[in-house]
Amino acid sequence: MTDPGPLPGNFVEPAYAERSLGDVVPAVASALGLHLPAVDGWPDSALRLPDAPAYVVFLVDGLGHELLQRYSHAAPFLSSLTSSHGTAGVPSTTATSLTSLGTALTPGQHGLVGFTARIPGTDRLLNHLFGWDKSVDPLEWQPHPTAFDRLAAAGVHVASVSKREFEGSGLTVAAQRGAEFVGADRVGERLAAVLDSAGRSPSLTYVYDGDLDWTGHKHGVASSAWLQQLAMVDATAEHLREELPSSVRLLVVADHGMIDSPVESRVDVDDQLELRAGVTLLGGEARFRHLYCQPGAVADVAATWRGVLGDRATVLTRDEVAERGWFGIIDSSVRLRIGDVVVACHGDTAVVSTTDFPYENLLVGLHGSLTRDEMLIPILVA
């Protein structure tokens, strides 16, 4: 099999058990005076946060560390905080990251290994973010107790504040069970709910804002709309800090960053049919593809994709990606959800399919791969 070669210089591998998104809740637990012991071989976190009786974790979808640094003029409050960063897991995508946050597990343990992933033994993909397959029980797909579960069992008041439409979704059940769900569609509602929850001690209040990510997907990073949305996020964070009691810590994090992928940088597998040879199912997303192969075809598929994509992507077999530790510890029940071959795009390349995923061609901003812009996330304490 052809050697995939070294990783590109701007790739960032996940810092599991050090400064990854999955380390945030254990670090909050320690700051509250508790300890979440390691689960299923997952090591204790090295991340440390200031002690406090209550924490508010404000997750801004799509706010990468590099983006915040680059466009600091649009976010003066966040930029004034001590600059610190960690990493997303792999892939750098919302469903994977939110589950890492809520469970304190690696993607290879919690099993939400991408935007879409194959349901083993079938020819179907499970979309972890939209339209969760009703035949798949999220409690079986992600059977581990969440970190929220474990904090609540230790006597911490844990609340999750998000839009009402997310209540009871497959992703919410898999990633955030154990937290009291508080539905709040408007910014004012969310702020009021956060202030109410954070008044309890000890407590962890998680609040999610997805508007920056939506704006980046539709209009692109650094578009006027994106910069205006970033300014609104900044104002919300500053207002929260002003309204919260001084004893309560506000922790601002993100699930991933984002890059813009112009049309000329996109590879459409439906225009290059050799990329379909030996592939029974195309999964993942445009920046990080899972390829599920016909029996005996893995080596040929990997070689073909390496030949076609060249220096535009790193192409690894499942065994190779496991050796690199991109998914962290991999449970046996999760292994077959990972593609036989995975494709991590370089630069601003995207691998699309106008047949299988037509909506992806409508997006400007994308994420999922391991570039600095996608992988590095802010960890900001106020």
Summary of the structure (lengths in Angstrom):
residues: 382
radius of gyration: 19.9
end to end distance: 50.0
largest distance: 60.8
contacts: 1392
relative contact order: 0.21
helix: 37%
strand: 21%
